Amino acid sequence: MKKFLVWGLGKSGVSALRLLRSKGYVVFSGDDARKDRWEDYLREVDAVVLSPGIPPAHPLWKEALRRDVEVMGELELAARFFRGRILAVTGTDGKSTTTRLLYTMLSSCMPSVFEAGNTGTPFSEVVHDHEEGIAVLEVSSFQGKTLSTMKPSLGVFLNFAEDHLDWHPSLRDYLESKWRIFRLQSAEDLLIIDGSYRELIDTPSEARKIDIRREVRIESEGVIYRKEVLFRPSDLKLRGEHNLRNAVFASLAAYHSGVPPAEIARTIREFRGLPFRMELVGRFRGVEIYNDSKATTPNALKSALASFPDHSVILIAGGKDKGANFSSLTETVSRKVKLALLIGETKEKMKSVFGGSTEVQICDDLSSALERALSAAKAGDFILFSPGCSSFDMFSSYVERGRVFNRLVMERAGGIVNY
């Protein structure tokens, strides 16, 4: 029987450990944070299960490959024990919202539907208790990198832009890690894409591709597919063109999974979005305040800015430097932003790009940035916290960062915020 080494004992690692032990496997485990030595285990095992945050440059990953020891992620491990149907959602931005929408649509009329993956619930946690059903998985490039047997019957590939170049050795590696999610699909499977991205069109999958740009009409009276009205755009509570596209993707995936259009439309009407994704925190003296802490890429920030009128946004942005190029934001920032308040590792880098496009101020931290935003804002303006970067220079996660922002808003303006 195979012996495993689970390395990285965060949520996904602990779930993988529990699943393997429930199956009777011999499992060793460790974590860099505890100063454990993987060298003590590698010669004893047949496979290594790595946490998603461990990059290909890690010496354990390199040495395992050199010794011909199989390397996999927690998602791949769980997929090997799951006998149900897998729906996989990926892309640079919009994964979580699309995954939750699709899960909500399916679970409203079907039994045994589970949401897992990069959303926060490890797939191993689901599979430990349920080996059959429908799994709606948000799949990151980190997870895609080590997939070798997972075969989604339906895939959603939302978009593609530069990201995670501090983890992937190249942009090509990042793209190929996305492609791996769908490479085992066969002709009876489906892959829903946005054909305006060449990278999505070129996805090496045998599945039938459905291009939302060619096969869906978005009109004021409805989103129309195969002469069916799936939902009305005006019923979507989420702000922004990017969220409308997310809803279209989720609706098509649900439709092809057997969800009636009436149920799709009902879900759209009732869906209020996820925390920290263009979340309306409140209104302060005629100023709307939005928390978009989940925007961890320049592309996500660009989509958020596009949701607002020209020259109306007081932007708070910046965070950990993932090697991203912010030059693609120049035109949008020039058109949308009246004041940019920059924080974190990237503040000087972003200033060098934005400086000729709008007024820029450097701030020490999120608290001081919000203070300046509230002081500068006038009725009709929008305060947008959309970092365009990951959180790990100042916070443990985008969730902690989002919670801190909401708390600061309540502390600074709570007495006069309207909801």
N, C-alpha and C positions, 0 to 999 in steps of 0.2 A: 504494500500500500504506500502511496506517495506520502512524503513528509514535507511540510510547509514551513516557511519562515514568513511571518507577518511583520513587516517593518513600518513603524509609524502607528502610534496607539491613540490617535484621535478617534472621532466617532466612526469613521469608515473602517479603520483598523480593528477596533474593538468588535464591530459587527462581523467582520470577516473572521476573526478569531472564534467568535461564538458559533457562527455557521459551520466552520470546519470541525470544531470540537463536537458539535451535535451530530455530525456525520461519521464520527469515530476516527478522524485523522489524527496523526501525531503532529502537533503544531508548536513551533517555537515562536517567540515574539520579542520585540525590542523597539527602542525609540532613541533617536539621536539626542532628544531633549533630556533623557535620563542618563546619557553618556554610556549606553549599552554598546557592546562590541558585536557587530554583525559578523566579524571574522570568526567568532567562536561557534557560529552555527552554519555557515555557508557550506562547509564540506559535508554536513549531515543531511541536507535537504535536496529535494527534487524540484521545488518551485518556490519562488519568492513572490509574495503579495505586497505591493508597495502602496502606501498612501498617495493620493493624487498630488500632494504638494511636493513630493520627492522628484526632482528633475532628472533627466537622462544623464546629466553630468555627475550625479552622485556616485561615489566610488563603489557602493554596493551594487548599483545597477550595472556599472561597467564590468565589475569583477564577475557578477553572475553570468553575464553574456559571454565573457571570456571562458568561463568554465562550462558553458553550454547548459546552465541552469535556467529553467523557464522563468521569465519575468511577466507578471500580470498585475492588473489593478483589481481593486475590490469589485468593480462593476463586472468585469470579465469573469471573475470567480463566481459571483452570484448567478450570472446568466447561464453558467454550466449546469446549475441545479434547477433552473426554472423551466417548467414544461408548458407554460402558457404562451400568450401572444405578447410580443414586445413592440411598442410604438416609441420610436426614438426621435427626440427633438434636439437639434443643435444649431449653431450659428454663432457669430461673434456677439450679437446683442439680441435681446428679446426672448431668450430661451425660457426664463422662469415664468414670465407672463403667459407665453404661449402654452407651456406645459400645464400650468394651472388651469387655464381656460379649457384645454382639451380634456384634462382629467375631470373637470367639473361637468362638462357636457356628457362625457361617457358615463360617469357615475350616477348621473341623474336618471338613467334609464337602463343600466346594465349592472349585473351583480359582479362582485369580486374584481373591482378596478382599483389599482394601486398607483400612487405617485411616488417616484423615487429618483435616485441618481444625484445629480449635482444640486438638486433643490434643497438638500439638507437631510433627507431620510436616505441612508444607505440602502442600496438594493438588497444587500445581504440581510438587512433587518427584515425586509419584506419576505424574502425567500425562506428565511428561518421558520416563518409561521405559515406561509402560503406558497406552495410550489406551482400552483396553477392559477389562471385568471388572466387579466389584462394588465400589463405593466406599462405605464406612461413614464418614460425616462427622459430627464434632462441630461444630456451627455456633453461634457466639456471636452476640449482638445486633450487635456491631461488624461482623461479616462479613455478617450478614443485611441491614444497612442499605443496602448497595450491590448486593445481588443484583437482577438484572433478567432473566436468561434461564435460570437453573438450575431444573430441574424434578425433584424427587425422586419416584421411583415409590412410595416408602414414607417416611412421616415419623413421627417420635416427638416429641411436645410434652409434656414431663414435668410442668411446673408453672410458676407465674408469681408473682413477688413483686418488690417494689421493689429496684432495683439500678442501678448504673452511672449515677447521676444527676450525676456529675462529668464524664461523657462525652456522654450524651444530653441534649438541651435540656429534655426533659420525660419523665415516666413514660409518656405516650401515645406519644412517639417510640420509647421503649424497646420497648413492646408492638408497635408497628407494624413495627419492625425484625425482631422474631420472626415476625410474620405474613408478612412478605415471603418467608420461606423456603419457604412452602407455597402461595403465591398462584397459581402456575402449574399446580398439580396439577389433573388432570382426573378424570372419574368412574371411570376404571379404576384409579386410584391409591388408596392407603390412608393415613390419618392416625390414629395411635393417641394418645389423649388421656386425661387424668384429668378427668372431667366435674364434679368438685367445684370446678373453677376456671371461672368464667364466661368469662374471657378466652380459655380454650382452646376452649370450646364455640363461641365467636363467631369463631374463626379463619376468615378468608375464603378457603376452599379448596373446590374442587369434589370433592375426594376423599371416599370413604366413611369416615366417622369411626367408630372403634371405641373405646368408652368403657370403660376397665378397671373402673370402679366399677359399671357395669351388666352387663357381659358376662363378668366373671371372678369365680369364687368362690374365696376363699382359706380353706381349711379345714386342720385339723391334718394330715390325711392327704395333702393335695395342693393345688396351685394348678390349678384346673379351668377349662378353656375348651372349649366345644363337646363336652362329655363326655369330653375328653381330659385326663389328668393330665400337666401339663407338668413339674412338679418338686415335691418335698416341701419346705416351708418349713424344716424342721429340717436339711435338707442344705446350706442356705446358710450359709457361714462368716462372712459379713459381719454386723456388729452393727447393729441399728436397723430400725425400721419403714420408714424412708425407703429403706434398701437393699433391703428386700423389694419395695417398689414398683418400684425400678429394675430388679430381676431380673424382675418381672412384665412390664414394658415390653419388655425385651430378649427375653424368651421369646416374647411375642406377635409381635414383629417377625421373629424367627427362624422361628417356626412359619409365618407367612404368606409367608416367603421359601423355604419348602421344607425346613427342617431338621426331621428326625424328633424327636418328643418324647423318645425315649430319648437322643438326642445332646444335646438341651437339658438334660435332667436330669444327664447326665454332666458337662457343662460347669459347671453349678451346683455339683455336688459338689466339683469340683477347683479352682474359682476362689477365689483367696486375696485378691482386691482389689488396688487400686493403692496405691503409696506415698503416705503423707500424707493418706489418706482413711480416717479412723477406724482407723488402723494401730496395732495393739497393739505397742508398743515393748518392753514387758517387764513383769515383776512385781517389785516392790521391797517386801520385808517385808510381804507380803499386800496390797499396793496395786498395782492395774493402772494402767499409764501409756499413754495413747493420744495419738497424733499426728494431728490433723485439720487440718493447715496449709492444706489445700485449701478449708476453710470460709471463703470470702471474703465471705459475706453474712450478715445477721442470720437469715435463714430457714434457712441451712445450720447455723448455730450452734444454732438452736432444735431442728432435727431431731437433731443430735448429742446434745444434752442429754436429749431424750426417750428415748434409748436406755439410760439408766441409772436405777437405783432412786432414789426420792426421798431428798433430803438426804444424798447420797453423793458429790457431785462437788466437787472442788477445781478450779476453772476458771481457766485462763490465757487471756485474750482481749484484743483490741485491735489496732489497726494504723492504716493510712491511712484518713482520713475521705473516703468517697465520697459524702457527703451522705445517708447512710442514717439511717432512724429506728429506734432500738433499743427503743422503747416496747412493741413487740409481744412482746418477750422477758420482760417483767416477771413475768408469772405463772409461766412456765416456770423462770426463774431462782429465784424464791421457793420453788418446789417441789423443785427438783433440786439447787441449789448451796448448799453450806455455807460456802464461801469463794471469793470472786472476786478474782483477782490481775490487775490491768489494766495494760497497757503501750501505748506508741505514741501517735499523734496523737489517737486517740479516747478515751484513758483517762479524761479528765475528763467528757467527754460521756456515756460509759457509766456512770461513777460516779453522775452525776446521775440516771440512770434506775434503776440497780440498787441504789442506796444504801439505799432503804427496804425492800428485798426480802431482802437477805442481807448478811453481813459483806463489806466491800470494802476492799482495800488497793491503793494505787498503787505501782507498781514502776518502776525506772529502765529496765530492759531485760529481755529474755527470760531471761538468765542469773540475775538476781536473783529473778525471778518463780519460776523452777524451784526455786531454793534454798529459798524460803519454802514452796513447795508440798510439797517433800520433808520439810521440818521439821514441817509441820502435819498431814501425812497419817497416818492410823491404819489398821491392818489392816481391810479391807473397804471402804475408800474407793477412789475413782477419780480420778486426775489426768488432766484433759482439756485438751489444748492445742487450742483451736478458736477462732481469732481473731475470726471474724465480720466481718472487714475484709480488704481487700487488703494486700499486703506492702510497698508501695513507699515507705513512710516510713522503714523500717529495712533492708529487704532488696530484692534485685533481682527476686525472684519468690517465689511460694509454695513452689517447689521448694527454693530456697536456704534459706528460712525453715524448712522441714521438716527439711532436712539438718542445719541448725544445732541445732535442738531435739534430734534424735536423738543428735548428737555430745555435746551438753551432758548428756543423760541418761547416756550411757556414761561421761563424765568424772566426773559427780557420784555415780552409783550403779552404775557398770558392774561393780564387784566383787561386788555382791550382787543383780544383776538376774537373774531367772529367765525363760526364754522358753517 
